[in-house]
């Protein structure tokens, strides 16, 4: 299990339930770090925390996740807990 820390910007529900975080990645074409989003799938076991996730939108939070690596080396993160910590913005 890993801990993911980031600014939660949205909670998406529907066919694929996910938490959306503000993030950054290195863009090889530009040769610099650029803004992006990072999605973490919400598992069936953690759907019970949906209200807590929605209340935490706009805050920097910590959540436990599992990383799943596919054969083509894509990494997916899946939620494993409720919000563990909130760093309230001033």
Protein Blocks (a to p, Z undefined) as FASTA:
>chain_A
ZZdddddfbdcedjbgcdddddddddfklopacdddddddddfklmmmmmmmmmmgoiac
dddddddddfkopacdddfbdcfbdcddZZ
